[in-house]
């Protein structure tokens, strides 16, 4: 049950199936987060590896190695950072890359750390370059050089730091420079959750929220949660509201389906924006190929919204393909929307039509 990662990846921040967390989400997450690795659901390999790292550090009486967590928003990066601090019985300080725009900002944070403290740096790839270069020395030697003065008279004053553990989180690991990535002793990639894991997340959340839910009701919500615990948690809360107002408060498959129909989340987790992109691609452009800008105009959204918010999930679901000639709908997209593809796509070599070769 891991709903975290306060990133701004979703341009349409008010989407029910968006993976970013607003103020309400953050407040709920604080109450529902697991407190140790034993409570943490999913990410089995990461949990096993991280457990070994933390146990070994405790046995040595040393601080844990620096940890880098990568993956999509909402998969548990912030939760794991808090668990690391709890397992090491250390305080945690939370900040983010965009908040550190100058080396002085980072120096102020590092110089106030206690011995063994965990520093969680979210969206670490968005940190400024001067601060990033200061972080190299801090991670490796537990020392920073503070520059005093300007020009020829500037001097560097070395400042010793107590041993600490940096936990970096990123949604775009490829943007991290190699010198920074290489300084992490443990690197883990967070995977999307399977339906069975999401059902366990939903059952545990329902228990903590004092909501009665049956097995098929949980499975219905899990199937529409895009493999993301945070979204599962959000959908559960909306279904709970519907059940309390429209029914007896108990969540069944029928109640979950009816509630999510009200909120326009279909059986595969697509919402209004996702379906709008697919419908424009299929109905206006015959399944493509069509350019991104043209598709965005047809949908009435910004180009960045279509590319960064809608397309990643559609591609992952196998409903849309990005090709050199433009965006192309797959046969599964036609089936999902209940439409009949043109004869050119429904007959002959489907691979030829899909990739335009």
N, C-alpha and C positions, 0 to 999 in steps of 0.2 A: 503494500500500500504506500505507494511512493509518489507523492504529488508535489513536485517542486519546480526548480529551475525557472526563476523569474526572468525570462528573456523576452525580447521584443521581436521574436522571429515572425509572429503573426501580425501582418499589417492590419488585418481586420480583427482587432482585439476583442470585439464583442461577440465573436462566433462561439456558439455553444460547444462546437467540436474543435475550437482553437486550442493549441497546446500551451499558450502562454497563460500566466496566472495573474489575475487582477487582485484587488484588495480583499474581496470576499473569499476568493480561492485561497489566498495566503492565510487568512484567518482560520479557515476550516482545516487546511493542511497542517497547521501548527498543532491542532488538537488530535489529528488522526495519524500523524507520522509514527512509524515504528521507532522504538527506542534502542534496539540492538539488532545485531545481524540475525538472531534467531527469529525475530518478528518480521524481518524484511522478506517480502514475497517476490519470487522471480529472480532473474539474473544469477542463476545457480553458480556458474563458473566464476563470475566476478566475486560473489560472496565467498566462495571457497578460497580463492586466491587471496582476497583481502583479509580473510580470517587468519591465514597463515602469516601474512605480513605483520598484522597487529599482535598476534600471539608471540611471534619471535621478538618483536620490539619490547613487549612487556617483559619477556624472559630476560632480555639483556639489560633491562632498566634504562633503555634509551628511547629517544623520540622515534616515531615511525618515519619511514622514508616518505619523501614527497610523493603525492598521488595525483595523477591526471585522469579525470573522468570525461569521456566524450560520448556524445549521443544526442538524439533529438530531445527537445524540451519535454518535460513531464515524465521522464523515465526513472528518476530517482537520484539524480546527482547531488542535489542539496541534501536530501535525506541521508545519503551515504556519508556526506561530509560531517553531518551531525552525529551519526553513529560512530564514525572514526573518533571524534572527540570524546564521546561517551565511553567507548571501549578503552580509550587511553586515559580516561579520567582526567581530561584536560579541558580547559575553557576553549571556546571557539569564538573567533571574530569573523564576521561576514562582510565582504565588500564585493565590488564588481569591477571589471576592466574599464567600462566607460566612466566610472567615478574617479579613476586614477589617470589624470591627464598630464601630470607633471611628475618628474622624479621626486620632487619635494613631497608630494602627496604620499607616495609610497614610503619614503624615508620616515615620515611622521608615523605611519602605521607600524612599520617594522621596528622602530626604536621604542615603541611602547608595548611590544609583545612580552609576555611572560615566558619563562622557560617551559618548554613542552607544549605551548599553546598551539592550537590549530588555526591557521589562517585560511579561510575559504574565499577563493577569488573566482567569482562567477564570470562567465564570458571572458575568459582570460585572453582570448585572441584579440579583443578590442582595446587592450591596454596600449597606452602611448609608447612609442619606441624608446624614448629616454628612460622611462620607468622600467620598461622591459629589460634594458641593458643593465640597470641597477639590480634587477631581480636576479640576474645570472650569478653575481657575486654573493648575494644574500643567500641564495639556495645552496651554493657550493661551499662557501667559506664562512657563512654566518657573519658577514661583515659587509658594510657599505661605506663608500667614500662620499662624504657630504661636502659639496663645493661651497666655499665661502668667498664672496666677492665676485668681481667680474673682470674680464680682460686679463692683461698680463699679471695683475696683482692677485688673481684668484688662487686660492689654495684648497687642497683636498684634505679634509680631516677624516681619518679612518674611524669608524664607529663599530665597535664589536656588538654582535647581536647574540642573545641567548638561543640555544638550539630550539627550533620550532618545526612544525610540519605544515607545508603548504599543500592545500588541496585545490587544484585548478579544475574548473569545469568549462567545457566548450561544446558548442553545437557544430563547430566547424574546425575539426582538428587539423585539416589541411592548411589552414591559415596560420598555424603556429610555426614560427621559425625553428629549424632543427636544433640550434643551440639551446633553446628553451625546452623543447620537447625532450632532449637527451638528458636534461638535469632531473627529470622525474624518475624516481626509483621504481615506481609501479604505475603502469598505464592500463586502463581498462576501457573497453567500449561497451556502452549500454545498448542492448538489443530491444526491439519492440517485443511486447508481451504476446503470448499465445492466448486463445480463448479460455483455456482451463485456468491459467494463472490469473487472468482478469476476473474470472468468476470468484476465485478465492479473495481477490482484492475487494470485490463488491460485497461479498458476504461479511468480511471483517468490517468494512466501512458501515454496512447496515447495522451490525451489532453495536458499534460505537455510537451511531446516530439514533439508536433505539427504533429501527425500522424493521418491520417484519417482511421478509422476502423469501419466495420459494426458489427452488433450483432452476426451473425454466425461466422464471422472471429474471434471475441473475444472468442466465445464459443469453437472454434477449438483449440485455443492456451491454453485456460483454461483447457481443457480436457487432455492436455499433460504435465501439469505443476506440477504433483505429489503432489498437494495440498499445494504448497509452493509459496508464493508471490514472493520471490526472483527469483525462476526459471521462473515464469510467466513473470516477468520483463525482464529477460535475453532472453527468447524466443521471446518476443515482439520485442526486438531490432534487433535480427537476422532476423525475418520476415520482419521488416521494411527495412533492408538493401536489402533483396531479392526483395521486392516490388518496391523499388526505382530503382534498376538495371534492373529487368526483366519485370516490369509492369509500371503503371502510378503513383505508390506511395501509392495507396489506398489498404488497406488490406481487402481481402474478404476470404471466406472459402477456395476457390480454391487456392488463393495465399498462405494462411497460410499452407495448406496441402502440396503444392509443395515445399515451403521453408523448412519446417521441414523434408520433405523427403530427401532433399539435406543434411541436418545436421544429418540425421539418427536417428531422434526421432519419434517413431511410435505413433499410435493413443492412446496408453495407457501410453505414456511417457517413454517407454523403449528405451535405446540407444544401441550402439554397444556392450558395455560390458555386459549389462543385457541380450541381446539376445544371446550373445556368451555363457554365462553361461547356459541358458536354452537349447540352441541347443546342447551343449556338453552333458548335462544331458539326453536329450531325444534321440539324435541320436547315441551317443557313449555308453550310459549306459542303454538304454531302459527305462528311467524315474527314475532309481535308485532302491533301495538306493545305494548311493556312498559316500565315505568319502570326507571330505572337501579338504584334500591335493591332492587326486587323481583328483578331479574336477578342482582344481586350476592349476595343471599341464596340464590338457587337454585344459584349456582355454588359457594357456600361461601367467598367471598372478600370483602374489604373493598370498599366502594363505590369508593374512590380507586384501588384496584388494577385494577378492571375499567375504570374511566374513563381512567386515565392510562397503564396498562401494556398492556392488551389491545386496547382500542377503536381507538387511532390507526392501528395496522397493519391491523385489519379494515376500517376505513373506507377507508383508502388502497387496499386490495386490492379494494374494491367488494363486500365480503361483508356489510357492515352499514351501515345508515344511521341517523343521528340525526335525529329529527323532533320537532316540538312535542308530539306525542302519546306519544313514547317511542322506544325502540330497535326497529328493524325489520330483519329479514333480507331480503337481496336474492335474486333468483332464482339468482344465482351461488352463494350459500351453500348452497342446497338441492342444487345440482348437485355442489358440492365434497364434501359429506358423503354423497352418494349417496342422498339422501332424496327422496321425492315430495312436492311442496308440496300444500297443500289446494286443492281445486277453485277456491276464491275467489281464490287467487293464481295458479293455473296457467291460468285461462281469463279471457277478457274483457280489459279494459284493465289491463295490469300496472302502469301508472303510478298508476292509481286505488288499487290495493291497497297499493302500496309506500308512498305518502305519505298515505294515508287521507283523500283528498279526494273 
